[in-house]
Each structure stands twice: as structure tokens, then as C-alpha cells.
Amino acid sequence: MRSPLLDTPGAVAAEAPDAGVAGHYGDPFAEQRALLAGEAMVDRSNREVVRISGPDRLSWLNSLSSQKLDDLKPGQPTQTLFLDAQGRVEHHLTLVDDGEAVWGHVEPGTGAGLVAFLDKMRFMLRVEVADVTAEYAVVSVADASRVTPPEGTIVIGDDLLLPRDLLAERLGGMRPAGLWAYEALRIEEHSPRLGFETDHKTIPHEVGWIGTALHLSKGCYKGQETVARVHNLGHPPRRLVFLHLDGSADILPGHGTPVLNGGEEVGFVGSSARHHELGPIALAVVKRTVPVEVPLEAGGVAASQEVVVPPDAGRNVQIDPALRRRIR
């Protein structure tokens, strides 16, 4: 769906998979600063929204996904993953329960697949799954406690599921900030995004989703054997890194750009952006065995590493919270 905020003067549309919303409104750096100051909102209405109702919803989702959800308290935001039998990530859901239903949002183009999977797994349980993207739009702010959302809004941490017909009102007149601003801050926070820092082989350990979207002590779910085996006995083959890119280069390496170490391909760029303070930055996924101190290169641009997922992840090693910054 095309967002009405694209009609804002100065709005420049984002590219796929984020088509339909603004990449920026003319001044990405100012938009980043306004967002951090609590003076702006980000239109993420290209994301897809699902609603899961029924008295069995939490125990059912708990049995299907990676997060412990059977005792989730109303209003408590969280994330969960749906894995395949080999423990590879298929869906990432950001969600909250409001006491009557679970509300969540997923990446553009993935909602129908998730709803189809969940419908197939209902069996005789008392649950109903609906794609409500046509009725609700995702809007993100720096601190939801500082805004007064309109009636009917679902709050998931700093993400708001706003009735779609209110999107043009800009959440009480707040300044719009584009996805370029949001992505720069997401990259700074070391927060992975499905389809950007992940591919068809990604397991949760590689991108730092242990703890934030996966509970290591809960009961059975599809893919749990791989999760437990890597956690207790081994290491994931790859790891997420934060890259400080050479600011003298006038290009940003795009998604999928090979990451090189001494001319050898060792990984790929997930996302890159220009940050208002840090300059050009990126998230990348590289082989676990790449030394943390070696310089890297992506798309002809020199880069230095900052550890997100340590090389010794797995074998009961937990990621230091100090390395995470603020992960959404």
C-alpha cells in the first residue's frame, strides 16, 4: 500500500522491499536527530500486521516459536522466531498481547506466508489468525512513553499499530522521519533485520537473537534441536559484525555486497547507512573464524570491525549486553 505520507513535500520514496513509504523527507541527518529527540515518527506502514485471538493463543504460539510466550503479560513487548526443522530462521515477529489477542508485525511480503503457516497449525485449538495490514499501519518513535497515541492504537514497545486511516495525521502532528533515519539508528543499535542480516541459512546465534527473540530454557518447538546443539556443544558458522566504513569513500556498499579479508570473500553486507554522528556504517555477517582485529573491505570501501556476536558464541557463551546497545 502506498502511504499518504509520501505526499508530504520533499518526500522521496524508499526502494524495495520498503516501497510504499518514504526513504527520507529531504534531510536524513536532521530526521535522525529529530527522531532521537522524540520529535519525529517513522512511517513503517509497509510492514505487515497480524492479529491472533482465542483463549489458546499464547500456549499455542509458545509451542510453535522460539520465545517463551505461555506466561506473557498483557502489554509486554517481545520478539519471537519461527524456525525450520534445521533451526534456520523463517519468520521474525515483533509482538504484544493486549489481554484479548496477540498483535504483531513482520517484514514486508512475509505476512501471508506466516498467516498460512499458522492457519495450517491450528488443528482443534481455539485460535484465529488474521492479516490486518489493511486496517493497521506500523509507526515507530524513539520513546512511546512520550507520546499519546490515538484511541484504538496498539503499542508494542516503541512501535505503534495505528489505525491506518489516521496515518496521514502524523501521530499528533509529529514531524515525519524517513526509513533512512530509522535504518541508520537500527544499524547503530546492532539490531538485525530479517532478509537483510539473514539469508536462507541463518540460525539465531549468528545474528544475536539469543535472548531477545529466543528463550533457551523453554519447551519444544521446531528447530530447537539445532539451537540447543549449537548453544551447548558448538559455535555458529558465522557472526554479525558492525562495520565502521571509510568516510572518504563516496559510496555505500549495498545489501549483499561481498565482504573481503585480504581479497578473500568472508561474508556479506546486510545493511548500510550514513549516521549523523558516526558517518558511514554497516552491519555484515562474516565467517566466525575471521579475526576480530583484521581490517575488512566491502565494495571497495575499507572497514573496521566492532564485535556484535563474539567468535566464541555458543557453548553456553552469552552475548555481553554492553555489546548490544539498545536492540529493538
C-alpha positions as CSV (number, residue, x, y, z in Angstrom):
1,M,0.0,0.0,0.0
2,R,1.2,3.5,-0.8
3,S,1.5,5.6,2.3
4,P,-0.3,9.0,2.3
5,L,2.8,10.5,3.9
6,L,4.6,10.1,0.5
7,D,2.5,13.2,-0.5
8,T,4.5,15.2,2.1
9,P,6.5,17.9,0.3
10,G,10.1,16.7,-0.1
11,A,9.3,13.0,0.4
12,V,11.4,10.6,-1.5
13,A,10.2,7.0,-1.8
14,A,12.2,4.1,-0.4
15,E,13.3,1.3,-2.6
16,A,12.0,-2.4,-2.4
17,P,11.4,-4.2,-0.1
18,D,10.4,-0.9,1.6
19,A,8.5,0.5,-1.4
20,G,5.4,2.4,-0.4
21,V,6.9,4.6,2.3
22,A,9.4,7.4,2.4
23,G,13.1,6.9,2.5
24,H,13.6,10.5,3.6
25,Y,11.9,13.8,3.5
26,G,14.8,15.9,2.3
27,D,17.2,16.0,5.3
28,P,18.1,12.5,6.6
29,F,20.5,13.7,9.3
30,A,18.1,16.2,10.7
31,E,15.4,13.5,10.7
32,Q,17.8,11.2,12.7
33,R,18.3,13.9,15.3
34,A,14.6,14.7,15.5
35,L,13.7,11.1,15.9
36,L,16.3,10.7,18.8
37,A,14.9,13.9,20.4
38,G,11.4,12.4,20.4
39,E,10.1,15.0,17.9
40,A,9.6,12.7,14.9
41,M,7.8,9.5,13.9
42,V,8.8,6.9,11.3
43,D,6.3,5.7,8.8
44,R,6.8,1.9,8.6
45,S,3.4,1.2,7.2
46,N,4.9,-1.1,4.5
47,R,5.3,-3.7,7.3
48,E,2.5,-6.3,7.6
49,V,0.3,-6.7,10.7
50,V,-1.2,-9.9,12.1
51,R,-3.7,-10.5,14.9
52,I,-4.0,-13.8,16.7
53,S,-7.0,-14.2,19.0
54,G,-8.6,-17.0,21.0
55,P,-8.0,-18.4,24.5
56,D,-5.3,-20.9,23.4
57,R,-3.2,-18.3,21.6
58,L,-0.3,-17.9,24.0
59,S,0.3,-21.6,24.7
60,W,-0.1,-22.4,21.0
61,L,2.4,-19.7,19.9
62,N,4.7,-20.9,22.7
63,S,4.7,-24.4,21.2
64,L,5.4,-23.1,17.7
65,S,8.1,-20.4,18.1
66,S,11.3,-19.7,19.9
67,Q,10.2,-17.3,22.6
68,K,8.6,-18.2,25.9
69,L,5.1,-16.9,25.4
70,D,2.8,-19.0,27.6
71,D,3.1,-16.6,30.5
72,L,3.4,-13.4,28.5
73,K,1.9,-10.5,30.4
74,P,-0.5,-8.0,28.7
75,G,1.3,-5.0,27.4
76,Q,4.8,-6.7,27.5
77,P,6.5,-6.4,24.1
78,T,8.7,-9.2,22.8
79,Q,10.0,-10.9,19.7
80,T,9.9,-14.5,18.5
81,L,11.2,-16.5,15.7
82,F,9.7,-19.3,13.6
83,L,12.4,-21.8,12.5
84,D,12.5,-24.7,10.1
85,A,13.4,-28.2,11.2
86,Q,17.2,-27.4,10.8
87,G,16.9,-24.4,13.1
88,R,17.1,-21.8,10.3
89,V,15.1,-18.6,10.7
90,E,11.9,-18.3,8.5
91,H,10.0,-15.6,10.2
92,H,10.6,-12.9,12.8
93,L,7.6,-11.5,14.7
94,T,7.6,-8.4,17.0
95,L,4.5,-8.7,19.2
96,V,2.5,-7.9,22.2
97,D,-0.6,-9.4,23.9
98,D,-3.4,-7.0,24.9
99,G,-5.2,-9.5,27.1
100,E,-7.6,-10.5,24.3
101,A,-5.3,-11.0,21.3
102,V,-1.7,-11.1,20.2
103,W,-0.8,-8.3,17.8
104,G,2.4,-8.4,15.8
105,H,4.2,-7.0,12.7
106,V,6.6,-8.7,10.2
107,E,8.7,-7.8,7.3
108,P,7.0,-6.6,4.0
109,G,6.0,-9.6,1.9
110,T,6.2,-12.2,4.7
111,G,2.8,-11.8,6.4
112,A,0.8,-14.0,4.0
113,G,3.4,-16.8,4.5
114,L,3.3,-16.6,8.3
115,V,-0.6,-16.5,8.4
116,A,-0.7,-19.5,6.0
117,F,1.7,-21.4,8.3
118,L,-0.2,-20.6,11.4
119,D,-3.6,-21.4,9.9
120,K,-2.2,-24.8,9.0
121,M,-1.1,-25.4,12.6
122,R,-4.3,-24.6,14.3
123,F,-5.7,-28.1,14.4
124,M,-8.5,-28.1,17.0
125,L,-7.2,-25.3,19.2
126,R,-9.2,-22.2,19.9
127,V,-7.3,-19.7,17.9
128,E,-8.0,-17.4,15.0
129,V,-5.3,-15.8,12.8
130,A,-5.9,-12.7,10.6
131,D,-3.9,-10.4,8.4
132,V,-5.0,-6.9,9.5
133,T,-2.5,-4.9,7.4
134,A,-5.3,-3.2,5.6
135,E,-6.6,-1.8,8.9
136,Y,-3.4,-1.0,10.8
137,A,-0.1,0.7,10.0
138,V,3.2,0.5,11.9
139,V,4.7,3.8,13.1
140,S,7.9,3.9,15.2
141,V,9.1,6.6,17.6
142,A,12.2,6.9,19.9
143,D,10.1,6.6,23.1
144,A,6.4,5.6,23.0
145,S,6.0,6.7,26.7
146,R,6.4,10.3,25.5
147,V,3.5,10.3,23.0
148,T,-0.2,10.0,23.4
149,P,-1.5,7.6,20.7
150,P,-5.0,7.9,19.4
151,E,-7.7,5.6,20.5
152,G,-7.5,2.1,19.0
153,T,-3.7,2.1,18.8
154,I,-1.8,-1.0,19.8
155,V,1.6,-0.2,21.5
156,I,4.5,-2.7,21.0
157,G,7.4,-1.1,22.8
158,D,8.3,1.9,20.6
159,D,6.3,0.6,17.7
160,L,2.6,1.7,17.4
161,L,0.0,-0.1,15.3
162,L,-2.0,2.9,14.3
163,P,-5.4,2.6,12.7
164,R,-4.5,3.1,9.0
165,D,-7.0,5.9,8.4
166,L,-5.2,8.0,11.0
167,L,-1.7,7.7,9.4
168,A,-2.0,11.0,7.5
169,E,-2.5,12.8,10.7
170,R,1.2,12.1,11.6
171,L,0.6,10.9,15.2
172,G,-0.5,14.2,16.7
173,G,1.4,16.4,14.2
174,M,4.9,14.9,14.8
175,R,7.5,15.5,12.1
176,P,7.9,12.6,9.8
177,A,11.3,10.9,9.6
178,G,12.1,8.5,6.8
179,L,13.4,5.0,6.8
180,W,16.9,6.1,6.1
181,A,16.9,7.7,9.5
182,Y,15.4,4.7,11.2
183,E,17.8,2.3,9.5
184,A,20.8,4.3,10.5
185,L,19.8,4.1,14.1
186,R,18.9,0.4,13.8
187,I,22.4,-0.3,12.4
188,E,24.0,1.7,15.2
189,E,22.0,-0.4,17.7
190,H,23.3,-3.6,16.2
191,S,19.7,-4.8,15.6
192,P,19.4,-7.4,12.8
193,R,16.7,-7.3,10.2
194,L,15.2,-10.4,8.6
195,G,16.1,-10.6,4.9
196,F,19.0,-8.1,5.4
197,E,21.3,-9.6,8.0
198,T,19.8,-13.0,7.4
199,D,19.6,-15.4,4.4
200,H,18.2,-18.9,3.9
201,K,21.0,-20.4,6.1
202,T,20.8,-18.1,9.1
203,I,20.4,-19.6,12.6
204,P,19.6,-17.4,15.5
205,H,23.0,-17.5,17.2
206,E,24.7,-15.9,14.2
207,V,22.9,-12.5,14.4
208,G,22.4,-12.1,18.2
209,W,18.8,-13.2,18.5
210,I,19.5,-15.4,21.5
211,G,17.8,-13.8,24.5
212,T,16.0,-11.1,22.6
213,A,13.9,-13.4,20.3
214,L,14.8,-16.9,21.6
215,H,14.4,-18.3,25.1
216,L,16.9,-21.1,25.7
217,S,15.1,-22.8,28.6
218,K,11.6,-23.2,27.1
219,G,9.9,-26.3,25.8
220,C,9.9,-28.0,22.4
221,Y,9.5,-26.1,19.2
222,K,10.5,-26.8,15.6
223,G,14.3,-26.2,15.2
224,Q,15.0,-26.4,18.9
225,E,17.5,-29.3,18.5
226,T,19.8,-27.2,16.4
227,V,19.5,-24.3,18.8
228,A,20.4,-26.5,21.8
229,R,23.2,-28.3,20.0
230,V,25.0,-25.1,18.9
231,H,24.4,-23.5,22.3
232,N,25.7,-26.5,24.3
233,L,28.3,-28.1,22.0
234,G,29.5,-25.9,19.2
235,H,29.7,-22.4,17.6
236,P,27.6,-20.9,14.8
237,P,29.5,-20.8,11.5
238,R,29.0,-17.0,11.1
239,R,28.7,-13.9,13.2
240,L,27.2,-10.5,13.0
241,V,29.6,-7.6,12.9
242,F,29.2,-3.8,13.0
243,L,31.4,-2.0,10.4
244,H,32.8,1.5,10.5
245,L,33.2,2.3,6.9
246,D,35.9,4.6,5.4
247,G,34.3,8.0,5.3
248,S,36.4,9.3,2.4
249,A,34.6,7.0,0.0
250,D,31.5,8.4,-1.7
251,I,29.6,5.1,-2.0
252,L,27.9,2.8,0.5
253,P,28.2,-0.9,-0.1
254,G,24.6,-2.2,-0.7
255,H,22.9,-5.3,0.7
256,G,24.6,-8.5,-0.5
257,T,28.0,-6.8,-1.3
258,P,30.8,-9.3,-0.5
259,V,32.9,-8.6,2.5
260,L,36.6,-9.3,1.8
261,N,39.6,-10.1,4.1
262,G,42.8,-9.8,2.2
263,G,41.0,-10.3,-1.1
264,E,39.2,-13.5,0.2
265,E,35.4,-13.3,0.4
266,V,34.4,-13.9,4.1
267,G,30.8,-12.6,4.3
268,F,28.2,-10.2,3.0
269,V,26.9,-6.7,3.9
270,G,23.4,-6.8,5.3
271,S,22.6,-3.1,5.7
272,S,24.5,0.2,5.4
273,A,23.6,3.8,6.1
274,R,25.1,7.3,6.8
275,H,24.8,8.1,10.5
276,H,24.6,11.7,11.7
277,E,27.5,11.2,14.1
278,L,29.3,8.0,13.1
279,G,29.4,8.6,9.4
280,P,29.0,5.6,7.1
281,I,28.3,2.4,8.9
282,A,27.0,-1.1,8.2
283,L,26.0,-4.5,9.6
284,A,27.6,-7.5,8.0
285,V,27.7,-11.3,8.5
286,V,31.1,-12.9,8.3
287,K,32.7,-16.2,8.9
288,R,33.2,-16.9,12.7
289,T,36.9,-17.6,12.2
290,V,37.6,-14.1,10.8
291,P,39.9,-12.4,13.4
292,V,38.1,-9.5,15.1
293,E,41.1,-7.2,14.7
294,V,41.7,-7.5,10.9
295,P,40.6,-4.8,8.5
296,L,37.9,-5.7,6.0
297,E,36.7,-4.3,2.7
298,A,33.2,-4.1,1.2
299,G,32.5,-2.9,-2.3
300,G,36.0,-1.3,-2.5
301,V,35.4,0.6,0.9
302,A,37.7,-0.1,3.8
303,A,36.1,-1.1,7.0
304,S,37.0,-1.8,10.6
305,Q,35.0,-4.3,12.8
306,E,33.2,-3.9,16.0
307,V,32.1,-7.1,17.7
308,V,28.4,-7.8,17.9
309,V,28.3,-11.6,18.1
310,P,31.6,-12.8,19.6
311,P,33.6,-15.6,17.8
312,D,33.1,-17.9,20.9
313,A,29.3,-17.6,20.8
314,G,27.6,-20.9,21.5
315,R,28.9,-23.4,24.1
316,N,26.9,-21.6,26.7
317,V,28.5,-18.2,25.9
318,Q,26.1,-15.3,26.2
319,I,26.5,-12.0,24.3
320,D,27.6,-9.3,26.6
321,P,24.7,-6.8,27.0
322,A,27.2,-4.0,26.7
323,L,27.8,-5.0,23.1
324,R,24.2,-4.9,22.1
325,R,23.4,-1.3,22.7
326,R,19.6,-0.9,22.5
327,I,18.2,-3.7,20.4
328,R,14.6,-3.3,19.4
